[in-house]
Amino acid sequence: MELGAQRHAGSLRRARIAVLNDDTTFLQLIEELLEQQADYEVATWKNWHGAYEFVKQPRPDLVILDIVRGHEEHGWTVHNLLTLDPETRPIPVLVCSAAVQSLQAHQALLTKLGICALPKPFDLNALLETIRQRLAQHGHEH
């Protein structure tokens, strides 16, 4: 079975991953990597306005979220909205950010909520392995 293929409700489908980041180049690279090399279905969102709604419908199997846009940490607001909503709370979140100090400051909360953080820059194999693990932890078979 291919890496990104998921068994869901008795049928085979690719895992859906939503990527929220304000960097167009990052979004293009991550979309290409996840779709072509790992066979995931990827949807990207660049603007923080509407990001919560983008994740809510249709609910992805995993969210990759950056926390900083410019000098503001809008990603934490999106993360809080996803965590507070009973419909989106079960969606695993992977925080990928170059804001290492912010990640360290929030590490206790991230751990408590079961959220994985991957500081940028990261190794692509580490990203793929972390995605695979997060999906497996939430019942997605490979």
The first five atom37 places (N, CA, C, CB, O) and aatype in JSON, in Angstrom:
{
  "aatype": [12, 6, 10, 7, 0, 5, 1, 8, 0, 7, 15, 10, 1, 1, 0, 1, 9, 0, 19, 10, 2, 3, 3, 16, 16, 13, 10, 5, 10, 9, 6, 6, 10, 10, 6, 5, 5, 0, 3, 18, 6, 19, 0, 16, 17, 11, 2, 17, 8, 7, 0, 18, 6, 13, 19, 11, 5, 14, 1, 14, 3, 10, 19, 9, 10, 3, 9, 19, 1, 7, 8, 6, 6, 8, 7, 17, 16, 19, 8, 2, 10, 10, 16, 10, 3, 14, 6, 16, 1, 14, 9, 14, 19, 10, 19, 4, 15, 0, 0, 19, 5, 15, 10, 5, 0, 8, 5, 0, 10, 10, 16, 11, 10, 7, 9, 4, 0, 10, 14, 11, 14, 13, 3, 10, 2, 0, 10, 10, 6, 16, 9, 1, 5, 1, 10, 0, 5, 8, 7, 8, 6, 8],
  "atom_mask": [
    [1, 1, 1, 1, 1],
    [1, 1, 1, 1, 1],
    [1, 1, 1, 1, 1],
    [1, 1, 1, 0, 1],
    [1, 1, 1, 1, 1],
    [1, 1, 1, 1, 1],
    [1, 1, 1, 1, 1],
    [1, 1, 1, 1, 1],
    [1, 1, 1, 1, 1],
    [1, 1, 1, 0, 1],
    [1, 1, 1, 1, 1],
    [1, 1, 1, 1, 1],
    [1, 1, 1, 1, 1],
    [1, 1, 1, 1, 1],
    [1, 1, 1, 1, 1],
    [1, 1, 1, 1, 1],
    [1, 1, 1, 1, 1],
    [1, 1, 1, 1, 1],
    [1, 1, 1, 1, 1],
    [1, 1, 1, 1, 1],
    [1, 1, 1, 1, 1],
    [1, 1, 1, 1, 1],
    [1, 1, 1, 1, 1],
    [1, 1, 1, 1, 1],
    [1, 1, 1, 1, 1],
    [1, 1, 1, 1, 1],
    [1, 1, 1, 1, 1],
    [1, 1, 1, 1, 1],
    [1, 1, 1, 1, 1],
    [1, 1, 1, 1, 1],
    [1, 1, 1, 1, 1],
    [1, 1, 1, 1, 1],
    [1, 1, 1, 1, 1],
    [1, 1, 1, 1, 1],
    [1, 1, 1, 1, 1],
    [1, 1, 1, 1, 1],
    [1, 1, 1, 1, 1],
    [1, 1, 1, 1, 1],
    [1, 1, 1, 1, 1],
    [1, 1, 1, 1, 1],
    [1, 1, 1, 1, 1],
    [1, 1, 1, 1, 1],
    [1, 1, 1, 1, 1],
    [1, 1, 1, 1, 1],
    [1, 1, 1, 1, 1],
    [1, 1, 1, 1, 1],
    [1, 1, 1, 1, 1],
    [1, 1, 1, 1, 1],
    [1, 1, 1, 1, 1],
    [1, 1, 1, 0, 1],
    [1, 1, 1, 1, 1],
    [1, 1, 1, 1, 1],
    [1, 1, 1, 1, 1],
    [1, 1, 1, 1, 1],
    [1, 1, 1, 1, 1],
    [1, 1, 1, 1, 1],
    [1, 1, 1, 1, 1],
    [1, 1, 1, 1, 1],
    [1, 1, 1, 1, 1],
    [1, 1, 1, 1, 1],
    [1, 1, 1, 1, 1],
    [1, 1, 1, 1, 1],
    [1, 1, 1, 1, 1],
    [1, 1, 1, 1, 1],
    [1, 1, 1, 1, 1],
    [1, 1, 1, 1, 1],
    [1, 1, 1, 1, 1],
    [1, 1, 1, 1, 1],
    [1, 1, 1, 1, 1],
    [1, 1, 1, 0, 1],
    [1, 1, 1, 1, 1],
    [1, 1, 1, 1, 1],
    [1, 1, 1, 1, 1],
    [1, 1, 1, 1, 1],
    [1, 1, 1, 0, 1],
    [1, 1, 1, 1, 1],
    [1, 1, 1, 1, 1],
    [1, 1, 1, 1, 1],
    [1, 1, 1, 1, 1],
    [1, 1, 1, 1, 1],
    [1, 1, 1, 1, 1],
    [1, 1, 1, 1, 1],
    [1, 1, 1, 1, 1],
    [1, 1, 1, 1, 1],
    [1, 1, 1, 1, 1],
    [1, 1, 1, 1, 1],
    [1, 1, 1, 1, 1],
    [1, 1, 1, 1, 1],
    [1, 1, 1, 1, 1],
    [1, 1, 1, 1, 1],
    [1, 1, 1, 1, 1],
    [1, 1, 1, 1, 1],
    [1, 1, 1, 1, 1],
    [1, 1, 1, 1, 1],
    [1, 1, 1, 1, 1],
    [1, 1, 1, 1, 1],
    [1, 1, 1, 1, 1],
    [1, 1, 1, 1, 1],
    [1, 1, 1, 1, 1],
    [1, 1, 1, 1, 1],
    [1, 1, 1, 1, 1],
    [1, 1, 1, 1, 1],
    [1, 1, 1, 1, 1],
    [1, 1, 1, 1, 1],
    [1, 1, 1, 1, 1],
    [1, 1, 1, 1, 1],
    [1, 1, 1, 1, 1],
    [1, 1, 1, 1, 1],
    [1, 1, 1, 1, 1],
    [1, 1, 1, 1, 1],
    [1, 1, 1, 1, 1],
    [1, 1, 1, 1, 1],
    [1, 1, 1, 1, 1],
    [1, 1, 1, 0, 1],
    [1, 1, 1, 1, 1],
    [1, 1, 1, 1, 1],
    [1, 1, 1, 1, 1],
    [1, 1, 1, 1, 1],
    [1, 1, 1, 1, 1],
    [1, 1, 1, 1, 1],
    [1, 1, 1, 1, 1],
    [1, 1, 1, 1, 1],
    [1, 1, 1, 1, 1],
    [1, 1, 1, 1, 1],
    [1, 1, 1, 1, 1],
    [1, 1, 1, 1, 1],
    [1, 1, 1, 1, 1],
    [1, 1, 1, 1, 1],
    [1, 1, 1, 1, 1],
    [1, 1, 1, 1, 1],
    [1, 1, 1, 1, 1],
    [1, 1, 1, 1, 1],
    [1, 1, 1, 1, 1],
    [1, 1, 1, 1, 1],
    [1, 1, 1, 1, 1],
    [1, 1, 1, 1, 1],
    [1, 1, 1, 1, 1],
    [1, 1, 1, 1, 1],
    [1, 1, 1, 0, 1],
    [1, 1, 1, 1, 1],
    [1, 1, 1, 1, 1],
    [1, 1, 1, 1, 1]
  ],
  "atom_positions": [
    [[0.85, -1.17, 0.0], [0.0, 0.0, 0.0], [0.89, 1.24, 0.0], [-0.96, 0.0, 1.22], [1.91, 1.25, 0.69]],
    [[0.55, 2.25, -0.74], [1.35, 3.46, -0.82], [1.33, 4.2, 0.51], [0.85, 4.38, -1.95], [0.4, 4.04, 1.31]],
    [[2.37, 5.0, 0.74], [2.54, 5.69, 2.01], [1.32, 6.5, 2.41], [3.74, 6.58, 1.95], [0.88, 6.42, 3.55]],
    [[0.76, 7.27, 1.49], [-0.33, 8.16, 1.84], [-1.7, 7.53, 1.79], [0.0, 0.0, 0.0], [-2.68, 8.14, 2.21]],
    [[-1.8, 6.32, 1.28], [-3.1, 5.68, 1.17], [-3.62, 5.33, 2.55], [-3.03, 4.42, 0.28], [-2.87, 4.81, 3.38]],
    [[-4.87, 5.6, 2.8], [-5.46, 5.36, 4.11], [-6.7, 4.48, 3.96], [-5.83, 6.7, 4.81], [-7.45, 4.62, 3.0]],
    [[-6.9, 3.59, 4.91], [-8.11, 2.79, 4.94], [-9.1, 3.55, 5.8], [-7.84, 1.33, 5.5], [-8.83, 3.83, 6.97]],
    [[-10.24, 3.88, 5.24], [-11.22, 4.7, 5.94], [-12.62, 4.17, 5.62], [-11.09, 6.2, 5.54], [-13.02, 4.1, 4.46]],
    [[-13.33, 3.79, 6.66], [-14.71, 3.31, 6.52], [-14.81, 2.22, 5.46], [-15.63, 4.47, 6.15], [-15.76, 2.19, 4.68]],
    [[-13.83, 1.32, 5.46], [-13.89, 0.18, 4.56], [-13.45, 0.47, 3.14], [0.0, 0.0, 0.0], [-13.44, -0.45, 2.31]],
    [[-13.11, 1.7, 2.82], [-12.67, 2.01, 1.47], [-11.28, 2.63, 1.52], [-13.67, 2.96, 0.76], [-10.84, 3.14, 2.56]],
    [[-10.61, 2.59, 0.4], [-9.26, 3.11, 0.33], [-9.3, 4.54, -0.2], [-8.36, 2.22, -0.56], [-9.89, 4.81, -1.24]],
    [[-8.67, 5.46, 0.53], [-8.57, 6.83, 0.06], [-7.29, 7.44, 0.61], [-9.82, 7.68, 0.48], [-6.73, 6.97, 1.6]],
    [[-6.85, 8.49, -0.05], [-5.65, 9.18, 0.41], [-6.0, 10.04, 1.63], [-5.05, 10.06, -0.72], [-7.08, 10.61, 1.73]],
    [[-5.05, 10.11, 2.56], [-5.24, 10.99, 3.72], [-5.24, 12.44, 3.24], [-4.14, 10.75, 4.78], [-4.47, 12.82, 2.37]],
    [[-6.12, 13.23, 3.84], [-6.23, 14.65, 3.5], [-5.46, 15.47, 4.53], [-7.72, 15.1, 3.45], [-5.65, 15.32, 5.74]],
    [[-4.59, 16.33, 4.04], [-3.79, 17.18, 4.91], [-4.02, 18.64, 4.53], [-2.28, 16.82, 4.81], [-3.91, 19.01, 3.37]],
    [[-4.35, 19.45, 5.53], [-4.5, 20.9, 5.34], [-3.23, 21.57, 5.84], [-5.76, 21.46, 6.07], [-2.78, 21.31, 6.96]],
    [[-2.66, 22.44, 5.02], [-1.44, 23.15, 5.38], [-1.75, 24.64, 5.43], [-0.28, 22.85, 4.38], [-2.17, 25.22, 4.43]],
    [[-1.54, 25.25, 6.59], [-1.8, 26.68, 6.79], [-0.48, 27.39, 7.04], [-2.79, 26.91, 7.97], [0.2, 27.14, 8.04]],
    [[-0.12, 28.28, 6.12], [1.15, 28.98, 6.2], [1.06, 30.22, 5.33], [2.34, 28.06, 5.75], [0.37, 30.2, 4.3]],
    [[1.72, 31.29, 5.71], [1.65, 32.52, 4.91], [2.74, 32.61, 3.85], [1.74, 33.72, 5.81], [2.82, 33.61, 3.13]],
    [[3.58, 31.61, 3.75], [4.7, 31.59, 2.81], [4.32, 30.79, 1.56], [5.98, 31.0, 3.47], [4.21, 29.56, 1.62]],
    [[4.11, 31.48, 0.45], [3.68, 30.83, -0.79], [4.67, 29.77, -1.25], [3.49, 31.86, -1.89], [4.26, 28.69, -1.68]],
    [[5.95, 30.05, -1.16], [6.97, 29.08, -1.58], [6.9, 27.83, -0.73], [8.37, 29.7, -1.5], [6.96, 26.71, -1.25]],
    [[6.77, 28.0, 0.59], [6.65, 26.85, 1.49], [5.42, 26.02, 1.12], [6.58, 27.31, 2.96], [5.49, 24.79, 1.06]],
    [[4.3, 26.69, 0.89], [3.07, 25.98, 0.55], [3.23, 25.17, -0.73], [1.9, 26.96, 0.4], [2.8, 24.02, -0.8]],
    [[3.86, 25.76, -1.75], [4.07, 25.05, -3.01], [4.97, 23.85, -2.83], [4.66, 25.99, -4.06], [4.69, 22.77, -3.35]],
    [[6.06, 24.02, -2.08], [7.0, 22.92, -1.86], [6.38, 21.79, -1.06], [8.24, 23.43, -1.16], [6.54, 20.62, -1.4]],
    [[5.66, 22.14, 0.0], [5.08, 21.11, 0.86], [3.96, 20.37, 0.13], [4.55, 21.73, 2.17], [3.79, 19.16, 0.29]],
    [[3.2, 21.1, -0.68], [2.13, 20.46, -1.46], [2.73, 19.47, -2.45], [1.29, 21.52, -2.2], [2.25, 18.34, -2.58]],
    [[3.78, 19.88, -3.15], [4.43, 18.99, -4.11], [5.02, 17.77, -3.41], [5.54, 19.75, -4.87], [4.85, 16.64, -3.88]],
    [[5.71, 17.99, -2.32], [6.31, 16.88, -1.57], [5.26, 15.88, -1.11], [7.09, 17.41, -0.38], [5.4, 14.68, -1.33]],
    [[4.21, 16.37, -0.47], [3.22, 15.47, 0.12], [2.35, 14.78, -0.93], [2.33, 16.24, 1.07], [1.95, 13.63, -0.73]],
    [[2.06, 15.46, -2.03], [1.23, 14.84, -3.06], [2.03, 13.89, -3.95], [0.58, 15.9, -3.91], [1.57, 12.79, -4.24]],
    [[3.21, 14.3, -4.38], [3.96, 13.5, -5.35], [4.81, 12.42, -4.7], [4.84, 14.39, -6.17], [4.92, 11.32, -5.23]],
    [[5.43, 12.72, -3.57], [6.32, 11.74, -2.96], [5.63, 10.88, -1.91], [7.48, 12.44, -2.33], [6.09, 9.76, -1.65]],
    [[4.55, 11.36, -1.32], [3.91, 10.59, -0.26], [2.45, 10.26, -0.56], [3.99, 11.35, 1.04], [1.81, 9.57, 0.23]],
    [[1.92, 10.73, -1.68], [0.57, 10.41, -2.13], [-0.53, 10.84, -1.15], [0.46, 8.95, -2.38], [-1.52, 10.13, -0.98]],
    [[-0.35, 11.99, -0.52], [-1.4, 12.57, 0.31], [-2.21, 13.55, -0.53], [-0.81, 13.27, 1.57], [-1.71, 14.07, -1.53]],
    [[-3.44, 13.78, -0.13], [-4.27, 14.82, -0.74], [-4.05, 16.09, 0.08], [-5.81, 14.41, -0.78], [-4.3, 16.09, 1.29]],
    [[-3.58, 17.15, -0.55], [-3.17, 18.35, 0.18], [-4.01, 19.55, -0.24], [-1.68, 18.64, -0.05], [-4.25, 19.78, -1.42]],
    [[-4.44, 20.31, 0.76], [-5.1, 21.59, 0.53], [-4.32, 22.64, 1.3], [-6.62, 21.55, 0.98], [-3.98, 22.44, 2.46]],
    [[-4.04, 23.77, 0.66], [-3.24, 24.81, 1.3], [-4.06, 26.08, 1.5], [-1.99, 25.11, 0.47], [-5.0, 26.36, 0.76]],
    [[-3.67, 26.84, 2.52], [-4.35, 28.09, 2.84], [-3.3, 29.1, 3.28], [-5.44, 27.9, 3.94], [-2.52, 28.82, 4.19]],
    [[-3.27, 30.26, 2.64], [-2.24, 31.26, 2.92], [-2.68, 32.33, 3.9], [-1.81, 31.91, 1.64], [-1.86, 32.81, 4.68]],
    [[-3.93, 32.7, 3.89], [-4.41, 33.81, 4.72], [-4.89, 33.31, 6.08], [-5.53, 34.56, 4.01], [-5.51, 32.25, 6.17]],
    [[-4.62, 34.07, 7.12], [-5.1, 33.67, 8.44], [-6.59, 33.91, 8.54], [-4.36, 34.43, 9.56], [-7.3, 33.19, 9.24]],
    [[-7.08, 34.94, 7.83], [-8.52, 35.18, 7.8], [-9.19, 34.0, 7.09], [-8.87, 36.54, 7.09], [-8.86, 33.71, 5.94]],
    [[-10.1, 33.35, 7.74], [-10.8, 32.21, 7.15], [-10.11, 30.88, 7.33], [0.0, 0.0, 0.0], [-10.6, 29.86, 6.85]],
    [[-8.97, 30.86, 8.03], [-8.22, 29.6, 8.19], [-8.99, 28.57, 8.99], [-6.88, 29.88, 8.87], [-8.99, 27.38, 8.64]],
    [[-9.65, 28.99, 10.04], [-10.44, 28.06, 10.86], [-11.55, 27.43, 10.02], [-11.05, 28.79, 12.09], [-11.76, 26.22, 10.07]],
    [[-12.26, 28.24, 9.26], [-13.33, 27.72, 8.41], [-12.78, 26.79, 7.33], [-14.1, 28.89, 7.76], [-13.42, 25.81, 6.97]],
    [[-11.6, 27.1, 6.83], [-10.95, 26.27, 5.82], [-10.7, 24.86, 6.37], [-9.61, 26.91, 5.38], [-10.85, 23.88, 5.64]],
    [[-10.33, 24.76, 7.63], [-10.08, 23.46, 8.24], [-11.4, 22.76, 8.59], [-9.21, 23.61, 9.5], [-11.52, 21.54, 8.44]],
    [[-12.36, 23.52, 9.05], [-13.61, 22.92, 9.53], [-14.35, 22.16, 8.44], [-14.52, 23.99, 10.1], [-14.93, 21.11, 8.72]],
    [[-14.36, 22.65, 7.21], [-15.08, 21.99, 6.12], [-14.22, 21.93, 4.88], [-16.39, 22.71, 5.81], [-13.8, 22.99, 4.43]],
    [[-13.92, 20.82, 4.3], [-14.17, 19.48, 4.83], [-13.04, 19.08, 5.77], [-14.33, 18.44, 3.69], [-11.87, 19.31, 5.45]],
    [[-13.35, 18.5, 6.87], [-12.36, 18.19, 7.9], [-11.24, 17.31, 7.35], [-13.03, 17.51, 9.08], [-11.5, 16.21, 6.86]],
    [[-10.0, 17.79, 7.43], [-8.86, 16.99, 6.98], [-8.49, 15.93, 8.02], [-7.64, 17.89, 6.68], [-9.01, 15.94, 9.14]],
    [[-7.6, 15.04, 7.65], [-7.11, 14.02, 8.57], [-5.96, 14.55, 9.43], [-6.65, 12.79, 7.8], [-5.65, 13.98, 10.47]],
    [[-5.34, 15.65, 9.0], [-4.21, 16.25, 9.71], [-4.08, 17.7, 9.29], [-2.88, 15.47, 9.44], [-4.34, 18.04, 8.13]],
    [[-3.68, 18.56, 10.23], [-3.42, 19.97, 9.93], [-1.95, 20.25, 10.21], [-4.35, 20.91, 10.77], [-1.44, 19.91, 11.28]],
    [[-1.28, 20.86, 9.25], [0.08, 21.37, 9.45], [-0.06, 22.88, 9.55], [1.07, 20.94, 8.28], [-0.49, 23.54, 8.61]],
    [[0.32, 23.42, 10.7], [0.03, 24.82, 11.03], [1.3, 25.57, 11.39], [-0.96, 24.89, 12.17], [2.07, 25.15, 12.26]],
    [[1.52, 26.7, 10.71], [2.58, 27.62, 11.13], [1.92, 28.58, 12.11], [3.24, 28.39, 9.9], [0.72, 28.85, 12.01]],
    [[2.68, 29.1, 13.05], [2.07, 29.96, 14.07], [2.33, 31.44, 13.87], [2.56, 29.56, 15.41], [1.65, 32.27, 14.47]],
    [[3.3, 31.78, 13.03], [3.68, 33.19, 12.88], [3.41, 33.68, 11.47], [5.15, 33.38, 13.24], [3.73, 33.01, 10.49]],
    [[2.82, 34.85, 11.39], [2.68, 35.55, 10.11], [3.24, 36.94, 10.32], [1.17, 35.61, 9.62], [2.75, 37.72, 11.13]],
    [[4.28, 37.23, 9.58], [4.99, 38.49, 9.84], [5.6, 38.41, 11.23], [0.0, 0.0, 0.0], [6.43, 37.55, 11.5]],
    [[5.19, 39.31, 12.09], [5.69, 39.29, 13.47], [4.57, 38.94, 14.45], [6.3, 40.65, 13.83], [4.76, 39.07, 15.66]],
    [[3.43, 38.51, 13.96], [2.31, 38.19, 14.83], [2.03, 36.7, 14.81], [1.05, 38.98, 14.4], [2.17, 36.03, 13.78]],
    [[1.64, 36.18, 15.97], [1.43, 34.75, 16.12], [-0.05, 34.38, 15.91], [1.9, 34.29, 17.51], [-0.71, 33.92, 16.84]],
    [[-0.55, 34.58, 14.7], [-1.94, 34.27, 14.38], [-2.24, 32.78, 14.46], [-2.28, 34.79, 13.0], [-3.38, 32.39, 14.72]],
    [[-1.24, 31.97, 14.25], [-1.45, 30.52, 14.26], [-1.96, 29.99, 15.59], [0.0, 0.0, 0.0], [-2.72, 29.03, 15.62]],
    [[-1.55, 30.63, 16.7], [-2.05, 30.18, 18.0], [-3.55, 30.42, 18.1], [-1.31, 30.91, 19.16], [-4.27, 29.62, 18.7]],
    [[-4.03, 31.52, 17.51], [-5.47, 31.8, 17.52], [-6.21, 30.72, 16.74], [-5.77, 33.19, 16.93], [-7.24, 30.21, 17.19]],
    [[-5.7, 30.38, 15.56], [-6.31, 29.31, 14.76], [-6.27, 28.0, 15.54], [-5.57, 29.15, 13.39], [-7.27, 27.28, 15.58]],
    [[-5.14, 27.71, 16.15], [-5.02, 26.49, 16.95], [-6.05, 26.46, 18.07], [-3.6, 26.38, 17.53], [-6.69, 25.43, 18.31]],
    [[-6.22, 27.59, 18.77], [-7.2, 27.65, 19.87], [-8.61, 27.41, 19.37], [-7.12, 28.99, 20.58], [-9.38, 26.7, 20.01]],
    [[-8.96, 27.99, 18.23], [-10.3, 27.78, 17.66], [-10.51, 26.3, 17.33], [-10.49, 28.65, 16.4], [-11.58, 25.75, 17.59]],
    [[-9.51, 25.67, 16.74], [-9.62, 24.25, 16.39], [-9.76, 23.39, 17.64], [-8.4, 23.8, 15.58], [-10.51, 22.42, 17.64]],
    [[-9.05, 23.75, 18.7], [-9.08, 22.98, 19.94], [-10.41, 23.15, 20.68], [-7.93, 23.39, 20.85], [-10.9, 22.21, 21.29]],
    [[-10.98, 24.33, 20.63], [-12.22, 24.61, 21.35], [-13.45, 24.03, 20.66], [-12.39, 26.09, 21.52], [-14.47, 23.8, 21.32]],
    [[-13.38, 23.79, 19.37], [-14.53, 23.28, 18.61], [-14.56, 21.75, 18.71], [-14.45, 23.73, 17.12], [-13.6, 21.09, 18.31]],
    [[-15.65, 21.18, 19.25], [-15.72, 19.72, 19.37], [-15.61, 18.99, 18.03], [-17.02, 19.33, 20.03], [-15.19, 17.83, 18.0]],
    [[-15.97, 19.64, 16.93], [-15.89, 19.0, 15.62], [-14.46, 18.94, 15.1], [-16.76, 19.74, 14.62], [-14.09, 17.99, 14.41]],
    [[-13.64, 19.93, 15.43], [-12.27, 19.97, 14.91], [-11.24, 19.52, 15.95], [-11.94, 21.36, 14.45], [-10.09, 19.26, 15.59]],
    [[-11.62, 19.42, 17.21], [-10.69, 19.02, 18.26], [-9.99, 17.69, 17.97], [-11.41, 18.93, 19.58], [-8.8, 17.57, 18.25]],
    [[-10.68, 16.67, 17.41], [-10.01, 15.39, 17.16], [-8.99, 15.4, 16.03], [-11.04, 14.35, 16.87], [-8.22, 14.45, 15.89]],
    [[-8.97, 16.44, 15.21], [-8.03, 16.48, 14.08], [-6.62, 16.7, 14.62], [-8.42, 17.61, 13.07], [-6.37, 17.68, 15.32]],
    [[-5.69, 15.79, 14.32], [-4.32, 15.99, 14.79], [-3.68, 17.21, 14.12], [-3.47, 14.74, 14.53], [-3.89, 17.47, 12.94]],
    [[-2.9, 17.93, 14.92], [-2.23, 19.14, 14.45], [-0.73, 18.95, 14.58], [-2.7, 20.39, 15.24], [-0.23, 18.45, 15.59]],
    [[-0.02, 19.35, 13.55], [1.44, 19.37, 13.55], [1.84, 20.83, 13.37], [2.05, 18.44, 12.42], [1.59, 21.42, 12.32]],
    [[2.47, 21.41, 14.38], [2.91, 22.8, 14.31], [4.32, 22.81, 13.73], [2.88, 23.48, 15.72], [5.24, 22.23, 14.3]],
    [[4.47, 23.48, 12.59], [5.78, 23.65, 11.93], [6.06, 25.13, 11.89], [5.8, 23.01, 10.49], [5.34, 25.89, 11.24]],
    [[7.12, 25.55, 12.57], [7.39, 26.98, 12.64], [8.85, 27.27, 12.88], [6.56, 27.61, 13.72], [9.57, 26.48, 13.49]],
    [[9.29, 28.42, 12.37], [10.64, 28.9, 12.65], [10.67, 29.69, 13.95], [11.15, 29.77, 11.49], [11.74, 30.11, 14.39]],
    [[9.52, 29.91, 14.57], [9.43, 30.64, 15.84], [9.77, 29.7, 16.99], [8.0, 31.25, 16.03], [8.91, 29.32, 17.78]],
    [[11.04, 29.35, 17.07], [11.5, 28.35, 18.04], [11.22, 28.79, 19.47], [12.99, 28.08, 17.86], [10.81, 27.96, 20.29]],
    [[11.42, 30.06, 19.79], [11.16, 30.54, 21.15], [9.7, 30.39, 21.52], [11.59, 32.0, 21.29], [9.38, 30.02, 22.65]],
    [[8.81, 30.68, 20.59], [7.39, 30.53, 20.85], [7.03, 29.06, 21.04], [6.56, 31.13, 19.71], [6.23, 28.72, 21.92]],
    [[7.61, 28.19, 20.23], [7.37, 26.75, 20.39], [7.83, 26.29, 21.76], [8.08, 25.95, 19.29], [7.14, 25.53, 22.43]],
    [[9.0, 26.74, 22.19], [9.52, 26.36, 23.5], [8.63, 26.9, 24.62], [10.96, 26.87, 23.68], [8.38, 26.2, 25.6]],
    [[8.15, 28.13, 24.47], [7.29, 28.73, 25.49], [5.96, 28.0, 25.62], [7.05, 30.19, 25.16], [5.37, 27.98, 26.7]],
    [[5.49, 27.4, 24.54], [4.2, 26.7, 24.54], [4.36, 25.18, 24.63], [3.43, 27.05, 23.28], [3.36, 24.46, 24.53]],
    [[5.57, 24.68, 24.83], [5.81, 23.24, 24.78], [4.95, 22.46, 25.77], [7.27, 22.96, 25.05], [4.43, 21.4, 25.42]],
    [[4.79, 22.95, 27.0], [3.98, 22.24, 28.0], [2.54, 22.11, 27.52], [4.03, 22.97, 29.36], [1.94, 21.04, 27.65]],
    [[1.99, 23.18, 26.97], [0.62, 23.13, 26.46], [0.51, 22.2, 25.26], [0.14, 24.54, 26.07], [-0.43, 21.41, 25.17]],
    [[1.46, 22.28, 24.35], [1.45, 21.41, 23.17], [1.49, 19.94, 23.59], [2.63, 21.73, 22.24], [0.75, 19.12, 23.05]],
    [[2.34, 19.63, 24.55], [2.45, 18.25, 25.03], [1.14, 17.81, 25.68], [3.61, 18.12, 26.04], [0.66, 16.71, 25.42]],
    [[0.57, 18.67, 26.51], [-0.69, 18.36, 27.18], [-1.81, 18.07, 26.18], [-1.11, 19.52, 28.1], [-2.63, 17.18, 26.39]],
    [[-1.82, 18.82, 25.08], [-2.86, 18.65, 24.07], [-2.51, 17.58, 23.03], [-3.1, 19.97, 23.36], [-3.3, 17.3, 22.13]],
    [[-1.33, 16.99, 23.16], [-0.93, 15.94, 22.22], [-0.57, 16.48, 20.85], [0.0, 0.0, 0.0], [-0.74, 15.79, 19.84]],
    [[-0.07, 17.7, 20.82], [0.28, 18.34, 19.55], [1.79, 18.25, 19.36], [-0.2, 19.81, 19.5], [2.56, 18.58, 20.25]],
    [[2.17, 17.82, 18.19], [3.58, 17.68, 17.85], [4.07, 18.98, 17.22], [3.81, 16.48, 16.89], [3.36, 19.62, 16.44]],
    [[5.3, 19.37, 17.58], [5.91, 20.56, 17.0], [7.18, 20.17, 16.26], [6.22, 21.62, 18.09], [7.97, 19.36, 16.75]],
    [[7.36, 20.74, 15.09], [8.54, 20.48, 14.27], [9.13, 21.84, 13.89], [8.18, 19.62, 13.0], [8.58, 22.53, 13.02]],
    [[10.25, 22.23, 14.53], [10.84, 23.54, 14.22], [11.41, 23.57, 12.8], [11.93, 23.87, 15.23], [11.98, 22.59, 12.32]],
    [[11.26, 24.73, 12.14], [11.88, 24.95, 10.83], [13.29, 25.46, 11.05], [11.04, 25.95, 9.96], [13.51, 26.18, 12.02]],
    [[14.22, 25.16, 10.21], [14.1, 24.22, 9.09], [14.1, 22.79, 9.61], [15.25, 24.42, 8.07], [14.7, 22.49, 10.65]],
    [[13.43, 21.92, 8.88], [13.36, 20.52, 9.28], [13.77, 19.64, 8.12], [11.95, 20.16, 9.77], [13.73, 20.04, 6.96]],
    [[14.16, 18.44, 8.46], [14.51, 17.42, 7.47], [13.21, 16.88, 6.86], [15.35, 16.27, 8.12], [12.27, 16.58, 7.59]],
    [[13.16, 16.76, 5.55], [11.94, 16.29, 4.89], [11.55, 14.89, 5.32], [12.11, 16.33, 3.39], [10.36, 14.6, 5.46]],
    [[12.52, 14.03, 5.54], [12.2, 12.68, 6.02], [11.6, 12.73, 7.41], [13.45, 11.8, 6.02], [10.7, 11.95, 7.73]],
    [[12.08, 13.65, 8.25], [11.5, 13.81, 9.59], [10.06, 14.29, 9.49], [12.34, 14.81, 10.43], [9.2, 13.84, 10.25]],
    [[9.78, 15.19, 8.55], [8.41, 15.65, 8.35], [7.51, 14.5, 7.93], [8.37, 16.76, 7.29], [6.44, 14.31, 8.5]],
    [[7.94, 13.74, 6.93], [7.12, 12.62, 6.45], [6.89, 11.59, 7.54], [7.79, 11.96, 5.24], [5.79, 11.06, 7.67]],
    [[7.91, 11.3, 8.32], [7.77, 10.32, 9.41], [6.83, 10.84, 10.5], [9.15, 9.99, 10.0], [6.03, 10.08, 11.03]],
    [[6.94, 12.11, 10.82], [6.05, 12.7, 11.83], [4.61, 12.67, 11.35], [6.48, 14.14, 12.15], [3.71, 12.36, 12.13]],
    [[4.37, 12.99, 10.1], [3.02, 12.92, 9.54], [2.49, 11.49, 9.62], [3.0, 13.42, 8.07], [1.36, 11.27, 10.05]],
    [[3.31, 10.54, 9.2], [2.88, 9.14, 9.24], [2.52, 8.72, 10.67], [4.0, 8.22, 8.69], [1.5, 8.07, 10.89]],
    [[3.35, 9.1, 11.63], [3.09, 8.75, 13.03], [1.82, 9.4, 13.55], [4.27, 9.15, 13.89], [1.02, 8.75, 14.22]],
    [[1.62, 10.69, 13.24], [0.42, 11.39, 13.71], [-0.84, 10.77, 13.12], [0.5, 12.89, 13.35], [-1.84, 10.62, 13.82]],
    [[-0.8, 10.42, 11.85], [-1.96, 9.78, 11.23], [-2.21, 8.41, 11.85], [-1.77, 9.65, 9.71], [-3.36, 8.06, 12.12]],
    [[-1.16, 7.64, 12.08], [-1.29, 6.31, 12.67], [-1.85, 6.4, 14.09], [0.07, 5.58, 12.69], [-2.67, 5.57, 14.49]],
    [[-1.43, 7.39, 14.85], [-1.92, 7.57, 16.22], [-3.41, 7.89, 16.25], [-1.15, 8.68, 16.91], [-4.07, 7.67, 17.27]],
    [[-3.92, 8.38, 15.16], [-5.34, 8.74, 15.1], [-6.14, 7.76, 14.23], [-5.49, 10.15, 14.56], [-7.17, 8.11, 13.67]],
    [[-5.63, 6.54, 14.14], [-6.4, 5.47, 13.52], [-6.32, 5.34, 12.03], [0.0, 0.0, 0.0], [-7.16, 4.66, 11.43]],
    [[-5.36, 5.98, 11.4], [-5.21, 5.86, 9.96], [-4.17, 4.79, 9.67], [-4.81, 7.21, 9.32], [-3.0, 4.95, 10.0]],
    [[-4.6, 3.71, 9.05], [-3.7, 2.61, 8.73], [-2.91, 2.91, 7.47], [-4.48, 1.3, 8.57], [-3.36, 3.67, 6.61]],
    [[-1.75, 2.31, 7.38], [-0.95, 2.42, 6.15], [-0.91, 1.09, 5.49], [0.48, 2.92, 6.44], [-0.29, 0.94, 4.43]]
  ]
}
